């Protein structure tokens, strides 16, 4: 919820959606610019309860795989967005890894 609250500041130029049904599942966060010539963003969040070495990196990569596997980009492409950036943020307490 903290991330979504921060993104509200961009609500004049972007639409921020959470848990939006897309493709074969529900993406955690979609950020769509009003101007479709700009890039849209899909963010997947992964909460990791225990972190053996390398676990956060692995979870972040798996989250990127989930975006592709579940075709979250499909609806954005259908809406006319040509550029879509994909991110996964894997986190444990205050530690996080971002993959793109």
C-alpha positions in Angstrom: 0.0 0.0 0.0 2.9 2.3 0.7 4.1 2.0 -3.0 0.5 2.7 -4.3 0.3 5.8 -2.0 3.5 7.2 -3.5 2.3 6.6 -7.0 -0.9 8.6 -6.4 1.3 11.7 -6.9 1.6 10.8 -10.6 -2.2 10.3 -11.0 -2.6 13.4 -13.2 -0.5 11.8 -16.0 -0.8 8.1 -15.2 -3.4 5.5 -14.2 -2.2 3.2 -11.4 -4.0 -0.1 -11.0 -3.5 -2.8 -8.5 -4.4 -6.4 -8.8 -5.7 -5.9 -12.3 -6.9 -8.9 -14.2 -4.7 -9.3 -17.3 -3.7 -12.2 -19.5 -3.9 -15.4 -17.5 -3.8 -13.8 -14.0 -3.7 -10.6 -11.9 -0.7 -8.3 -12.0 0.3 -6.6 -8.7 0.7 -3.1 -10.1 0.2 -1.6 -13.6 1.2 2.0 -14.3 -0.3 3.3 -17.5 0.5 6.8 -18.9 -2.5 8.7 -20.3 -0.3 9.4 -23.4 0.1 6.0 -25.0 3.3 7.0 -26.8 5.0 6.8 -23.4 6.0 3.6 -21.6 3.7 1.6 -19.4 5.1 -0.4 -16.4 4.2 -3.7 -14.8 5.5 -4.4 -11.3 5.3 -7.7 -9.5 6.0 -7.9 -5.8 7.4 -10.9 -4.1 7.5 -11.1 -0.3 10.2 -13.6 0.8 9.9 -14.8 4.4 13.4 -16.3 4.7 16.4 -15.2 2.8 19.2 -17.8 2.3 22.0 -16.3 0.1 20.7 -15.7 -3.5 17.0 -16.2 -2.6 15.9 -12.6 -3.2 17.6 -12.6 -6.6 16.0 -15.9 -7.5 12.5 -14.7 -6.4 12.9 -11.5 -8.4 13.8 -13.4 -11.6 10.8 -15.8 -11.0 8.6 -12.7 -10.7 9.7 -11.5 -14.1 9.0 -15.0 -15.4 5.5 -14.8 -14.0 4.9 -11.6 -15.9 5.7 -13.4 -19.1 4.1 -16.7 -18.2 0.8 -15.1 -17.3 0.8 -12.7 -20.3 0.3 -9.5 -18.1 1.6 -7.4 -21.1 -1.2 -8.7 -23.4 -3.9 -6.2 -22.4 -1.5 -3.2 -22.5 -0.4 -4.1 -26.0 -4.1 -4.5 -27.0 -4.8 -1.0 -25.5 -2.1 0.5 -27.8 1.0 0.7 -25.5 4.0 -0.2 -27.6 6.6 0.0 -24.8 6.0 -1.9 -21.5 8.7 -2.2 -18.9 8.6 -5.2 -16.5 9.9 -5.1 -13.0 9.8 -7.5 -10.0 10.7 -6.3 -6.5 11.5 -9.2 -4.1 11.8 -8.1 -0.5 12.4 -9.4 3.0 11.9 -6.8 5.7 14.1 -3.8 4.7 16.1 -5.7 2.1 15.0 -5.7 -1.5 16.2 -6.7 -5.0 14.8 -5.3 -8.1 14.9 -7.2 -11.4 13.9 -5.8 -14.8 
